[in-house]
Amino acid sequence: MQLAQVNLARVRAPLDDPMMAEFVANLDPVNALAEATPGFVWRLQDDGGNATNISYNENSSIIVNLSVWQDAEALRSFTYRSHHTDFLKRRREWFTRMDIFVALWWVQDGHRPTVLEARERLGHLTEHGPMPHAFTFARVFEPLAH
């Protein structure tokens, strides 16, 4: 089993706005850092190499990040113990607050989750709270045996 994650962000301005320039300029370096992190498996991307043009829902101010990792520790290491943390600390410069914006869940090795699947998992987490179907770093569930 591998760990899928989705996280959403509501941008403060269109990506071509000067307010978003530093965020946009660092997409490729941060994505490259993720890909070089031990335990990284896959990430959602379009032909341009990132997912900012992939629609999550009808709200064009929402951008989606969807990826798969070997385990929770690999994702935690990238998220909180790499250069990514510098950008995480600055998220309020580029994004508005969202109540629930991250969901984690286990997938079979080789499975690549879709945006539709990610929406379902995040919706489940919002409605039911953390459980094996969808959870957060605050309460990581072990993979269910299949």
Stockholm file with secondary structure:
# STOCKHOLM 1.0

chainA/1-146         MQLAQVNLARVRAPLDDPMMAEFVANLDPVNALAEATPGFVWRLQDDGGNATNISYNENSSIIVNLSVWQDAEALRSFTYRSHHTDFLKRRREWFTRMDIFVALWWVQDGHRPTVLEARERLGHLTEHGPMPHAFTFARVFEPLAH
#=GR chainA/1-146 SS CEEEEEEEEEESSCTTSGGGHHHHHTHHHHHHHHHHSTTEEEECCCTTSSSTTSCSSSCTTEEEEEEEESSHHHHHHHHHSSTHHHHHHTHHHHEECCSCCEEEEEECTTCCCCHHHHHHHHHHHHHHCSBTTBBBTTBCCCCCCC
#=GC SS_cons         CEEEEEEEEEESSCTTSGGGHHHHHTHHHHHHHHHHSTTEEEECCCTTSSSTTSCSSSCTTEEEEEEEESSHHHHHHHHHSSTHHHHHHTHHHHEECCSCCEEEEEECTTCCCCHHHHHHHHHHHHHHCSBTTBBBTTBCCCCCCC
//
